[in-house]
Structures are given as structure tokens and as C-alpha cells.
Amino acid sequence: MKRNSVFVAAFCALLLLPAQATPSLWYHARACTPGVDCDVSSHGTASGSPAPTNADFQQFFGAELGVDLSGDSFVWSTATNANGDRFGSVDDAANGIHTSYLWQNDHFVCCTIDEPYEIADGNDRGLFIGLDENGASNSGQPIFPAFLAEAGGPLALTPFDYGLTPDSLAFIGNDASSVRFLAIDDGDRILASWSRGWLEFDVVEFNPVPEPATAWLILPVALLLLSRATPRTRTH
């Protein structure tokens, strides 16, 4: 095979590759009524794991922000999962700290991002949900400002790669900004509120079909390159 032909084959193969990796989870969104047909269940809770103290908050934020917080008093809420993760809101009025935190084992993992930022819940599989209007924990996700994330930091939790089925995207439409993730169970199902009531996001199997138009778009280019790669017969 001529070098030009090899180039054509490689070029065509490259253009036919999907534009991005397939999301790790696909969700179908449906309207539901709590206590009736919203099926998001509870997850585990921590038992015996150490909890952060005011001194721990002073040390973490002081080190990350580069300021002396040894005299500050923090106020925080606490929720847990079966892994011993502790998370919630944290405030320090003296220095204007209003954010959320994630504590794992005996140290802080996150977060120093400015408000508004909220970790609403976390399941036993290490997935967390919340709200981030700064766009750090929901970068590239189909819904904003709600986020689905995993442990990361120290700025913010790390976005988790998920997708919504086309019918779910059409159903939510322009109301995506009103969606608030509230709870996540160990089946990764998510309960949410929005402008029209309540939503449940259920994990589904979904294989997006590549756009057939892609092949037609590259066909003229491929034919042109092939014509240049094919040796011409000389005539006398």
C-alpha cells in the first residue's frame, strides 16, 4: 500500500471516532411524587469513624487559604455514608467562609471553593451530589448548577461523567437550571426537585447511535485523497 493510501485510511478512521468518551452512567429522568412513586432509597451511615473538630477546620482552611485561623470558630452540619465519609456545610463568619466540606477517615479532602457551593448527599459508592454555580464540580455535565461528583479537592469535588438520554433532555428542556439534586442512593438513583415538582433520575443502559451524517461529511474528502493517492496510467 502506498504511503498516501495509508494516510487516507488513517484519516478516515480518525474522523469516524466518537467525539468524546461514552459517559460512565446514563440516566433517564421521570416525574415522580415522594411517598408514591419516587423510589430513591436511603444509604448507610458512618459508625465509629472520627469526626472533624474546630481545630481541624482551622488547620485545613488556614493552610489552604494561607491565613491564620487559629482563633476562629467554625459552624458546620454533618451527614455521613457507610464509608465513614462526613460532609455538609461549613461557615466561618469572621473570614467569610461559606462552603461545603468532605472529610474522609481523618482528614479533609475538600473544599475551598467560594459560595454558593453545596454537597447535598453522598452514597456508599463514593458519589456525591449538590449545587455548584461556579462550574467546578459540574464541568461538562448536562445539568447545571446541580452536580454529580466523586471525591476530589481541595478546591471542589471532581465531576463524574454521566449523560442523560435524549428523551430526558427533551423532557427537562430549558428548566435544567431549576433542578436541585437532593438525595442519592446506593443504586445511584437521584431524587431532585425542580420548577415542575419532583424528578427521579434512574440509571439505564443506553448506547448512543453514531450520527450517520458523519460518514457522509467525510466522504468527499476521502474520495479526493484517494484520487490523488491512486497512480494514473500514462497514455502516449
Steps between C-alpha positions, in 0.01 A plus 500: 500500500628843406575751777217726378254211524609433856444866579149487353409195704630654820326829426164332445534288813582806707197695383270208568606481865243634749555860605515409870510198727175329594377615842542260791130527592192576295189636668133506409307782669135462597252699704409340831317563828681444832339223699323370190730416212834663585715193561826652627585309818728584791869410520724404790631725776840523665565314822807551714693714253669812642327832447673830422548756776518877495879470512492281188304767313740769620799303377351399163368838392794685653749290303304512172417870516831608650351687797510456875162362613613370838256726683199437275185308590347287223139386477423191294236240424574129464363220282667164447511183292601146588860564388545740790501805274369811671376798303283809531508878513761699691506868594750738656345845514821663620673430167201463269535123448172349383538173311477121542754245614587132453679318782635149436653282771694763695556790260327748272490432128295804399395789458632856478281621213306817569124504558251403378614138523308215659563128549145375555555124533743214436440128459704197606651469151687828538275718283388841623233744384447868556498847348788697352433828321875547447515209255783302661317181601262492202733585214383323183183364662151524344340676800616820669538612780421153646796261500590133531857460622753280673761576764753763395645826615610707666312758292187297415377147442589338166222486234374149428439423133128431447249553223125543455302308241368716214139473621610616847679801353186586302279451806706729724559751221574854610419423865837334566614797710212440743604139576632447853653161586385403851582134568693212342474132595733205454340418165619850391138612462456872563202684645464862392264792521436739213262769380231244416518288815721194551730292283665163531810420296526124441809324368431335163691319229537726201724474195497817295488434125776680306369769270481353148553849362860487617595247236336705224685811610841340463422303184589781253831560677580129499421468130718799418793356692452158344500650150831668574642182652406280201777481232388628159559298183710685247374522147713555197 
